[in-house]
Amino acid sequence: MATKAHAVFGDLLRHARRNAGLTQEALAERAGLSTRAVSDLERGINRTPRRDTLEMLAEALGLPPAERAQWERARKQLAVRTTAGTVPDTAPSQLNLPTPVTTFIGRQQDIRAAAKLLCRSDGRMLTLTGPGGVGKTRLSLMVAREVATHFPDGVWFVNLAPLNDPGLVLPTVAKTLNI
C-alpha cells in the first residue's frame, strides 16, 4: 500500500495532538510555532517539515523516543521523495537548503546580480525586501544555490516563518547551525 509521506506525517501529528487533548492553537503556542504552521503540516500543505520544527513539536507533545523516531522516518521519507533526481551543487553537509518542488522560471538577471553582491569581499549580507508573496524567499534560495561553492563553510537556510515568538529566533539559528 503506497502512502504519501506528507500525509503520513500530517496524520502522525494530528493523532499525537489529539491524543494530547490539544487544539492546533494550543500546540502551536506550546511549540513556539504559528497555528498556520501546525495546520499546514497536518494538512500536508507544508510538504517538507524541517527537523527543528519536528523537534519543537515533539518536545511540546512530550513524545517518547520511539514515536519521535517514527516522525523522523516520515520526515526523511518525504525528503527523499522530494529530492529524487536532484543533485546539490556542494556536499550535503555544506548545503542546507530546502529543495524546490517547482521549476524556477525567469529572474536570472536578479539571481546573478544578487550572487555578485554576495561574493564581493566587502560584504556577505544581502537584504531582499518587498511585499509578501512576491518570491523573496524563493529568489534567495536560488541565489544561495548559485553562491554555495564560494563559501567553504557552506550555505544555511534558517526557516523563521513558523516562529511566532521573537525569543526563538536565536535558538533556532543556533540549532540549525549546530552551535
Residue pairs with C-beta under 8 A, 6 or more apart in sequence:
4 44
5 74
5 75
5 77
5 78
5 81
6 44
6 46
6 47
6 78
7 44
8 74
8 77
9 41
9 44
9 49
9 71
9 74
9 75
9 78
10 41
10 42
10 43
10 44
12 70
12 71
12 74
13 38
13 41
13 42
13 57
13 71
14 42
16 61
16 63
16 67
17 23
17 24
17 27
17 38
17 42
17 61
20 27
20 61
20 62
22 30
22 61
24 35
24 38
24 39
24 42
25 35
27 33
27 38
27 57
27 60
27 61
28 34
28 35
28 37
28 38
28 164
30 60
30 61
31 38
31 56
31 57
31 59
31 60
32 56
32 60
32 163
32 164
32 165
32 168
33 53
33 56
33 57
33 162
33 163
33 164
34 161
34 162
34 163
34 164
37 46
37 53
37 161
37 162
38 57
39 45
40 46
41 49
41 53
41 57
47 78
47 82
47 101
48 78
48 79
48 82
48 98
48 99
48 101
49 75
49 78
50 98
50 159
51 72
51 75
52 159
52 172
52 175
52 176
53 159
53 162
54 71
54 72
54 75
55 175
57 71
58 67
58 68
58 71
63 71
79 99
82 99
82 101
83 99
86 99
88 95
88 97
88 148
89 95
89 145
89 148
89 149
90 148
90 149
90 154
90 155
93 154
94 148
94 151
94 152
94 153
94 154
94 155
95 145
95 148
95 154
95 155
96 154
96 155
96 156
96 157
96 176
97 141
97 144
97 145
97 148
97 155
97 157
98 141
98 157
98 159
100 138
100 141
104 138
104 142
107 135
107 139
107 142
110 139
111 139
111 142
111 143
111 146
112 146
114 126
114 128
114 139
114 140
114 143
115 143
115 146
115 147
117 123
117 126
118 124
118 125
118 126
118 143
118 147
118 150
119 147
119 150
126 143
128 136
128 139
128 140
129 136
130 136
137 161
141 157
144 155
144 157
145 155
147 155
148 154
148 155
156 176
156 177
157 176
158 172
158 173
158 176
158 177
159 172
160 169
160 172
163 169
163 172
